Amino acid sequence: MHADRVEVSWDDEKSKWLVRIEAGEEAVRRHCDLSRDADEPSLRAAAQKTVADEGYESAGNITILRSRAV
Protein backbone atom coordinates (compact mmCIF):
# COMPACT_ATOMS: atom_id res chain seq x y z
CA MET A 1 0.00 0.00 0.00
CA HIS A 2 1.26 3.49 -0.80
CA ALA A 3 1.24 6.36 1.70
CA ASP A 4 -0.45 9.37 0.09
CA ARG A 5 0.87 11.85 2.64
CA VAL A 6 3.24 11.78 5.60
CA GLU A 7 3.36 14.62 8.10
CA VAL A 8 5.66 15.05 11.11
CA SER A 9 4.72 17.50 13.87
CA TRP A 10 5.53 18.10 17.53
CA ASP A 11 2.89 16.82 19.96
CA ASP A 12 3.01 19.16 22.97
CA GLU A 13 0.75 16.91 25.01
CA LYS A 14 3.07 13.88 24.73
CA SER A 15 6.32 15.86 24.23
CA LYS A 16 7.17 13.64 21.26
CA TRP A 17 7.21 13.91 17.50
CA LEU A 18 4.04 12.61 15.84
CA VAL A 19 4.20 10.90 12.44
CA ARG A 20 0.84 10.95 10.65
CA ILE A 21 0.49 8.65 7.63
CA GLU A 22 -2.46 9.06 5.28
CA ALA A 23 -3.41 6.41 2.74
CA GLY A 24 -6.77 7.03 1.14
CA GLU A 25 -9.35 7.31 3.92
CA GLU A 26 -7.04 5.70 6.47
CA ALA A 27 -4.81 7.71 8.81
CA VAL A 28 -2.21 6.20 11.15
CA ARG A 29 -0.59 8.18 13.97
CA ARG A 30 2.65 7.04 15.61
CA HIS A 31 4.99 8.84 18.00
CA CYS A 32 8.78 8.77 17.83
CA ASP A 33 11.29 9.59 20.56
CA LEU A 34 13.55 12.11 18.85
CA SER A 35 14.35 15.27 20.77
CA ARG A 36 12.35 18.40 20.09
CA ASP A 37 15.35 20.07 18.44
CA ALA A 38 16.02 17.11 16.10
CA ASP A 39 17.31 18.12 12.67
CA GLU A 40 15.29 17.68 9.48
CA PRO A 41 17.25 14.68 8.11
CA SER A 42 16.70 12.80 11.40
CA LEU A 43 12.97 13.56 11.34
CA ARG A 44 12.69 12.45 7.72
CA ALA A 45 14.56 9.21 8.47
CA ALA A 46 12.32 8.50 11.48
CA ALA A 47 9.21 9.19 9.40
CA GLN A 48 10.43 6.91 6.61
CA LYS A 49 11.16 4.13 9.11
CA THR A 50 7.69 4.53 10.62
CA VAL A 51 6.12 4.33 7.15
CA ALA A 52 8.03 1.10 6.43
CA ASP A 53 7.26 -0.36 9.88
CA GLU A 54 3.54 0.19 9.25
CA GLY A 55 3.78 -1.72 5.96
CA TYR A 56 3.48 1.19 3.55
CA GLU A 57 5.63 1.82 0.50
CA SER A 58 8.23 4.55 0.60
CA ALA A 59 6.83 8.04 1.03
CA GLY A 60 8.52 10.55 -1.25
CA ASN A 61 6.81 13.61 0.18
CA ILE A 62 7.28 14.08 3.93
CA THR A 63 6.05 17.35 5.43
CA ILE A 64 7.68 18.56 8.65
CA LEU A 65 5.70 21.07 10.69
CA ARG A 66 7.63 22.90 13.37
CA SER A 67 5.96 25.19 15.86
CA ARG A 68 7.32 28.71 16.11
CA ALA A 69 8.38 28.11 19.73
CA VAL A 70 11.21 25.77 18.69
CYANA upper distance limits for C-alpha pairs under 8 A (distance plus 0.5 A):
  1 MET  CA     23 ALA  CA      8.26
  1 MET  CA     55 GLY  CA      7.76
  1 MET  CA     56 TYR  CA      5.61
  1 MET  CA     57 GLU  CA      6.44
  2 HIS  CA     23 ALA  CA      7.04
  2 HIS  CA     56 TYR  CA      5.90
  2 HIS  CA     57 GLU  CA      5.36
  2 HIS  CA     58 SER  CA      7.69
  2 HIS  CA     59 ALA  CA      7.93
  3 ALA  CA     21 ILE  CA      6.90
  3 ALA  CA     22 GLU  CA      6.32
  3 ALA  CA     23 ALA  CA      5.26
  3 ALA  CA     51 VAL  CA      8.09
  3 ALA  CA     56 TYR  CA      6.43
  3 ALA  CA     57 GLU  CA      6.93
  3 ALA  CA     58 SER  CA      7.81
  3 ALA  CA     59 ALA  CA      6.38
  4 ASP  CA     21 ILE  CA      8.14
  4 ASP  CA     22 GLU  CA      6.08
  4 ASP  CA     23 ALA  CA      5.45
  4 ASP  CA     24 GLY  CA      7.33
  4 ASP  CA     59 ALA  CA      7.96
  5 ARG  CA     21 ILE  CA      6.44
  5 ARG  CA     22 GLU  CA      5.58
  5 ARG  CA     23 ALA  CA      7.41
  5 ARG  CA     59 ALA  CA      7.75
  5 ARG  CA     61 ASN  CA      7.17
  5 ARG  CA     62 ILE  CA      7.41
  6 VAL  CA     19 VAL  CA      7.47
  6 VAL  CA     20 ARG  CA      6.16
  6 VAL  CA     21 ILE  CA      5.14
  6 VAL  CA     22 GLU  CA      6.82
  6 VAL  CA     47 ALA  CA      8.04
  6 VAL  CA     59 ALA  CA      7.41
  6 VAL  CA     61 ASN  CA      7.24
  6 VAL  CA     62 ILE  CA      5.43
  6 VAL  CA     63 THR  CA      6.74
  7 GLU  CA     19 VAL  CA      6.28
  7 GLU  CA     20 ARG  CA      5.64
  7 GLU  CA     21 ILE  CA      7.14
  7 GLU  CA     62 ILE  CA      6.24
  7 GLU  CA     63 THR  CA      5.17
  7 GLU  CA     64 ILE  CA      6.37
  7 GLU  CA     65 LEU  CA      7.83
  8 VAL  CA     17 TRP  CA      7.17
  8 VAL  CA     18 LEU  CA      6.06
  8 VAL  CA     19 VAL  CA      5.10
  8 VAL  CA     20 ARG  CA      6.84
  8 VAL  CA     43 LEU  CA      7.97
  8 VAL  CA     47 ALA  CA      7.57
  8 VAL  CA     62 ILE  CA      7.92
  8 VAL  CA     63 THR  CA      6.64
  8 VAL  CA     64 ILE  CA      5.24
  8 VAL  CA     65 LEU  CA      6.53
  9 SER  CA     17 TRP  CA      6.18
  9 SER  CA     18 LEU  CA      5.82
  9 SER  CA     19 VAL  CA      7.28
  9 SER  CA     64 ILE  CA      6.59
  9 SER  CA     65 LEU  CA      5.37
  9 SER  CA     66 ARG  CA      6.65
 10 TRP  CA     15 SER  CA      7.61
 10 TRP  CA     16 LYS  CA      6.54
 10 TRP  CA     17 TRP  CA      5.02
 10 TRP  CA     18 LEU  CA      6.44
 10 TRP  CA     36 ARG  CA      7.79
 10 TRP  CA     65 LEU  CA      7.95
 10 TRP  CA     66 ARG  CA      7.19
 10 TRP  CA     67 SER  CA      7.79
 11 ASP  CA     15 SER  CA      6.06
 11 ASP  CA     16 LYS  CA      5.99
 11 ASP  CA     17 TRP  CA      6.26
 11 ASP  CA     18 LEU  CA      6.51
 12 ASP  CA     16 LYS  CA      7.62
 15 SER  CA     36 ARG  CA      8.25
 16 LYS  CA     31 HIS  CA      6.69
 16 LYS  CA     32 CYS  CA      6.67
 16 LYS  CA     33 ASP  CA      6.32
 16 LYS  CA     34 LEU  CA      7.49
 16 LYS  CA     35 SER  CA      7.89
 16 LYS  CA     36 ARG  CA      7.63
 17 TRP  CA     31 HIS  CA      6.05
 17 TRP  CA     32 CYS  CA      5.88
 17 TRP  CA     33 ASP  CA      7.18
 17 TRP  CA     34 LEU  CA      7.23
 17 TRP  CA     35 SER  CA      8.48
 17 TRP  CA     36 ARG  CA      7.80
 18 LEU  CA     29 ARG  CA      7.17
 18 LEU  CA     30 ARG  CA      6.24
 18 LEU  CA     31 HIS  CA      4.95
 18 LEU  CA     32 CYS  CA      6.92
 19 VAL  CA     29 ARG  CA      6.21
 19 VAL  CA     30 ARG  CA      5.72
 19 VAL  CA     31 HIS  CA      6.48
 19 VAL  CA     32 CYS  CA      7.88
 19 VAL  CA     47 ALA  CA      6.60
 19 VAL  CA     50 THR  CA      7.98
 20 ARG  CA     27 ALA  CA      7.27
 20 ARG  CA     28 VAL  CA      6.16
 20 ARG  CA     29 ARG  CA      5.05
 20 ARG  CA     30 ARG  CA      7.07
 21 ILE  CA     27 ALA  CA      6.01
 21 ILE  CA     28 VAL  CA      5.57
 21 ILE  CA     29 ARG  CA      6.95
 21 ILE  CA     51 VAL  CA      7.61
 22 GLU  CA     26 GLU  CA      6.30
 22 GLU  CA     27 ALA  CA      4.95
 22 GLU  CA     28 VAL  CA      7.03
 23 ALA  CA     27 ALA  CA      6.87
 30 ARG  CA     50 THR  CA      8.02
 32 CYS  CA     46 ALA  CA      7.78
 34 LEU  CA     38 ALA  CA      6.72
 34 LEU  CA     43 LEU  CA      8.16
 36 ARG  CA     70 VAL  CA      8.08
 37 ASP  CA     70 VAL  CA      7.54
 38 ALA  CA     42 SER  CA      6.92
 38 ALA  CA     43 LEU  CA      7.17
 39 ASP  CA     43 LEU  CA      6.93
 40 GLU  CA     44 ARG  CA      6.61
 40 GLU  CA     64 ILE  CA      8.21
 41 PRO  CA     45 ALA  CA      6.61
 42 SER  CA     46 ALA  CA      6.64
 43 LEU  CA     47 ALA  CA      6.59
 43 LEU  CA     64 ILE  CA      8.26
 44 ARG  CA     48 GLN  CA      6.58
 44 ARG  CA     62 ILE  CA      7.30
 44 ARG  CA     64 ILE  CA      8.46
 45 ALA  CA     49 LYS  CA      6.64
 46 ALA  CA     50 THR  CA      6.66
 47 ALA  CA     51 VAL  CA      6.68
 47 ALA  CA     62 ILE  CA      8.08
 48 GLN  CA     52 ALA  CA      6.79
 48 GLN  CA     58 SER  CA      7.32
 48 GLN  CA     59 ALA  CA      7.24
 49 LYS  CA     53 ASP  CA      6.50
 50 THR  CA     54 GLU  CA      6.66
 51 VAL  CA     55 GLY  CA      7.10
 51 VAL  CA     56 TYR  CA      5.96
 51 VAL  CA     57 GLU  CA      7.62
 51 VAL  CA     58 SER  CA      7.39
 51 VAL  CA     59 ALA  CA      7.70
 52 ALA  CA     56 TYR  CA      5.88
 52 ALA  CA     57 GLU  CA      6.93
 52 ALA  CA     58 SER  CA      7.28
 66 ARG  CA     70 VAL  CA      7.54
